[in-house]
Amino acid sequence: MIAYEFYWHDAMKGYQLIGILPERRENPERITQESVMNWVKKYFSNNLNLDDIFFIQVEIETESIGVL
């Protein structure tokens, strides 16, 4: 499963993880950097400065995910 880790750069603390969101779209043509960054505004906060945020695409092994 593909997911995105979102980081915010804080001048005092460095890079801070703000969240992880799974990719749910099946059509890869719809996935753009802009569409992924729109998730930040929608799910985390509209007040974030997008210039201080970046994301990393990661692969999550679905077999290792269990119920906590």
N, C-alpha and C positions, 0 to 999 in steps of 0.2 A: 504494500500500500504506500502511495506517495503522500507525504505531508510536508508542511512548511513550518520552519522554526522562525519566529519573528524576534528580532533583536532591536533594542533601542540604545543609542549611544548617549550615555550620561557623562558630562564633562568631568564630574567628580569620581564616579564609581566605575567608569568604563562601560563595557557592553553588558546590557541586562536583557535576559530572556523575558519577553512579555507574553508569549504564548505560542502554542502549536495548534495548527489547524490541518485536518486531513483533506486531501483533494478528493472531491466526490464527483467531479464532472467526468463523463466518459469520453467526450469528444475533445481530444487534445488541441484542436484548432481554436477552441474557445479559451484556452489557457494562455494568458499573456501576463507580462510583468504588471501591467496596469490593473488587470482583473484581480490578481493576487493581492496587490497593495490596497485595492478597494475593500478587501476583507478586513484589513487593519482598521479602517474607518468604521466599518459596519459592526464588527464584533468587539473591538477593544475600546476605541474612543474616537470621536470626531475631532477632539482637541489636540491630537498628537501631530507633531511636525513631521511629515512624511520624509523630509530631508534627513532626519536623524534615525530613520528606521530602515532596516534591510532584512531580507529573508534568505534562508538557505533551504533548498529542496532536499529532503531526506527520504530514504526508503525505510519503512517500518515493516518488520517481519510479523505478519498477522498470526503465525502459528505460536509465537511467544506471548501473545496478549491473552491474558486470562481475566477472570473476574476477581476484583479486589474486594 
